[in-house]
Amino acid sequence: FVLLRLNGLEGTVRISPIPAQSVLVAPSGPMLLRDSYTTAGPGRASVLLGETLNIEIDHYIAITPASLGTAWNGMEPLRVNLTGLLNPDELEKLGLSQDPVVSLAPENATSFLAELELAPIRLARVRAAIWDAAFRQQQDLLAQNLIEGLRQTSGTLLTDLTVTDMYTLQKTLDWLAKKDATVETQPVPGQYDAAVDRYEFNEDSVTFARKWFCVRSEETTEESGIVQQIEATSTPQPSPTPQTSPAPSPTVPPENGPMPGALG
């Protein structure tokens, strides 16, 4: 799972991997992100994640590993530098002890990550490096090749993106490439409990998410789900039912001039 923000106004791409073991605040009680995805689909999982971290998630895309190759649409494989992400023994096991840079086709990324058998936060850092390579190394080709590739795989995608949204995404990627956008990657902070295989968000998680992404429109009247949960542990009180508000439609960038809004 990855949070992605394309900000045409600031000329930045922000990428934040989310461990599948992350605990979400749901009306029925705490639920893992992977369980929410499995039982209710990516749409519901994105709603709960947004409510838990108090951020606005405008759209979601779920794609199978097999379809990633089609979506990548002829672009070069990613070159991912694993220096500092894996220790010498782990690099040797992968046959990368002499050169820690791996050439990785997108459709093989999921199986590659599974082979690493890392703790969630370390795995998230490697995932961030893969996404960093995807947006940094061939930025000028993404607007055309990636969007066309996504259109070719539309039959296998789970997404709420409309035709108009795809056009907006293409224009945004094109604008960011022309501005030589800065790519920033960092996993959402949290605390992993290996005994129960759960990644718990805390107040630092919410602070980070609110800084990096768009704050939910209800922020003035409703705290984030994780803050509600933290406060409830010290002062018993009824848990308010999270409410979902429609995400604002992104604005199409002008032909000439800075993009007036951000696609979250």
Salt bridges, closest charged atoms under 4 A:
GLU90 OE1 - ARG122 NH2 2.77
ASP132 OD2 - ARG136 NH2 2.71
GLU148 OE1 - ARG151 NH1 3.92
ASP160 OD1 - HIS59 ND1 3.41
ASP165 OD1 - HIS59 NE2 3.88
ASP174 OD2 - LYS178 NZ 3.24
GLU184 OE1 - ARG14 NE 2.96
ASP197 OD2 - ARG34 NH2 3.13
GLU200 OE2 - ARG198 NE 3.37
GLU218 OE2 - ARG216 NH2 3.12
GLU219 OE1 - ARG210 NH2 3.27
GLU255 OE2 - LYS171 NZ 3.03
